[in-house]
Amino acid sequence: MPVLQRLGQPCGPAAPGAARPALERVVPFSFGGGAVPEHIGPFREHMESLYGPFDDPSWLERGTFVGYHEMVRVIATELAGGLAGVDLAITVDARPDCRLQSMPGSIIARLVPGEPLIVGISEQGVAGPFLALRIAFDRIAHGGSTRALILIMEQATLPPDSAPVRPSRDLAVALLVGPDGPIRLGRPQISVTRGDGPVQAHTAWPEHPCAGAWLALASHLSEGGLAEGEMVVADRDPVLPYACSVTLSRKGP
């Protein structure tokens, strides 16, 4: 969904006295199989026009066909009671949608109350969620937004390619960010490694290269983690030259 907006807010650390962005909720979602395209032939032709001829087209027949537009409908319905005041929605995906029927941002615009600014981040590897979180941090810190919804999505129906890691399931993680959450955020850091040093993917959820660190965070928080003190969520892309981190802090239970 194209968006044109005048960029009036500065970037960088929050000014003294400004709102302090905080993480309100981290909610994981998993999905069952979706609807297989009624006419698989034209769908295959379309996919081959994007990716080239497939030596083994069996991935089409065994795919779950859960598209991002289906994911955002489920997530927005589940979180409906907690989306008041959300004026920024950011979708993050590591790969193009297998269905290509609609853009998830346009669906969120209809399901989230009000008229949120919609931003889409695609194919940035593990850096995508950190970039989304940094956009939300800056806009909330400088008054451009009040609350943000970030949707990190991964699907398993993917054409065969040379990707080193392929998602094993269809899943998503929703991050709600605002000025009053229990977990304070530092400004996310994204650096270019320029190929120096060993490249290691995260080990918490290695089969989910984009959402893995956030699935691990959701699990950690659900088990009572970070009752007090600080922790760092960090990840490094196994292919792209990105190293990312964000510091979370909390005082008291």
N, C-alpha and C positions, 0 to 999 in steps of 0.2 A: 504494500500500500504506500505509494509515494507521499512524502511529507515535505513541505517547504516551510521553514521557520527561521525567523531572524534570531541569530545567536547573540543574545544580549548578556548572558551570564558568564562570568569568568570561569576558567578551569583551575584545577589545582586544589590545594588544601583549603578547608573551610575557613572563612573569615572568623575572627573572634566574635562570640555572641550569636553566631549563625546556628541553624538547626544541626544537630549531630546525627547523621544517618545511623540507623540501627536495623538489625535483622529481626523482624517480627516472627516469622515462621519459615521453616524449611519442610516442605511436604512432598514426599515421593509418590509417584503413581506408576502402576503397571497396567498393561492392557492385554486383552485377549485378541483373537483373530478378528480382522475386519472383513468387509465384503469383497470377495474376489471380483475384479472387473468382469462385467457381463460378457464383453467381447474381448477375449484375451488376445486375439490376433491383432487388431488395431492397436491395442495397448503395447504389445511387443514391438510393433513397427515404430511406434512413437519412441519407446525407450532406446531402440537401436538407432534411431535418427539422432539421439543425443549421445549415446555411448559407443556406437558402431556395432557391427554384427557380433552376436554371442555364439561362441563355440558350443557352450552348454546352456541352453535356455531353460533348464529345469528349475532354476531359481524362481521363475515366474509362477510355475505350478505349485511350488511348495511354500511360497511366501505367505506371510500373515496379512499383508496389505492394510496395515494400520497407518493411515496418513496423519500428518501433523494437524490438519484441520479437524480430524476426529479427536485427536488428543486434546486440543484446546477447548472443544465443546465439553468434554468430560471434566476437565480441570475447572473451567469457569463455572460449571454447574455445581461441582463439589465445594468450591470456595465462595460461592455466591454471597453468603452471609458475611464474608470478611473482606469484600472488595470495595466497600464504601470509601470514597476519597481517593481511590487509585486514579491518578491522572497521567501515568506513564506505564506503558506495557511494552516489554521487550521479549521477542522470541529469539531463541538461540538453537541452531541445529548444526550438526557437523556435516551433513550430506543433504543434497536436494531431496525433496519429497518424492516418494514412490508413486503417489497418486496424481499429483499435478492438477487437481480439480479446482483448488482455490488456495488463496494465500491465507495462512493462519492469522496474520495480523488483522485482516479485514473482518474475520469472525470474532476476534477478541473485541474489536471496536464496537460490535453490536451487542456483545454479551456483558461487557464491563459497564457499570453505571457511568453516566456522564459522557464526556468526549475525550478519552485518553489520547495522548500522543503515542503513536505506534512506531516502534523501531524494530527492524529485523536484522539479525546477525547470522551469517551462514558461512560454513566452510572455513572457520578460523581455528579448528582443532580445539585443544583444551583452553586456548586463550579466549574463546567466545564467551563463556560464562563470566570470566573475570572482567572482560571488556564491558559486558552488560552491567555488571555490578558497579564498575567505575562510572559509567554514564549515570546510573541511578544515584550514586553517591554524590557526584558533582551537582546534579540538578537539585537534589534535596538540600544539600549543604548551602547552595546559593539561592534558594527560593524559587527555582524554576519549576519544581514539582513538589507535591506533598507526600504522596506514597507511590511506590512502584511495584509492579508485578513482573517478575522475570520467569520465563518458562524455558527450561533447558530440556530439549527433546531428542530422543534417539529412536530410530526404527530399524527393524531387522531385515526388511525387504529391500535388499540392495543388489545392484548388478554386480557380477563377479569382476573384480579388479585386483590391483596389487596392494590394496590397503593392508597394512600390517596388523591392524586390529579391527574386527567387525563386531558390532553389537550383537549380543546373543538373544536379547528380548526387546520388545517395544516398551519403552518406559519414558518417564519425564520426572523432573524435579521442579517444583514451584518455589520461588523465593519471594517473600513479601518484605519490602524494605520501607521504612518510614522513620519519623523523628522520635518515636516513643517506644521502640521495641526493646526487649530485655537484653539484647546482645549488641553492643556497640561495634561499629565497623571502623577499621582503618581504611585509608584510601587504597584500593587494590593496585598492585604493582605488576606491570607487564614489561618484560625486558627481552631484547633480541640476543640470543646466545651466540650467534655467528658461528655455530658449529664447534665451539671450543669445549672440550671436556666431554665425558661420557653422557650419552643420552639415555635417560631412564624414564619409562612411563610409570604412573602411580601404580601401586600394588593393591590398593583397597578393592577396586572393582576393575581389574585390568581388561575385562571384556567390554567395558563401556568407556571409551577414551574421552568423550566429551562430558558425560554426566557423572563419571566415577567418583571424583573427589566430593561431589555434592551429595551423592548417595551415601558415601561414607560419613559425611557431616550429619545428614539426616539421621542415620543410624546411631551415631555418637550422641546426638542431642536427645534422641528418644530414650536412650539408656541413662539419662541424667548427667551426661558429660557437660563440662564447662559450667559448673555451679558457681565458680568464682575463679578469677584470674584471667589469663590470656592463652590463646592458642592460635596457631597459624595454619591456614589452609593453603597448601602449595601444590603445584603440579607443573610438569614439564612435558611438552609435546614430543611424541616419539618420532615425528617426521618434520614438522615445522619448527623453525628456530625460536620458540617461545618458552620462556620460563616465567611463571606467574605465582603470585602469593597475595594473601590478604590476612590481616590480623584481626581477630575477634577478641573482645574483652567483656567481662561481666563482673559486677560486684554484688556479692550476696546471692542467695538462692533464688 
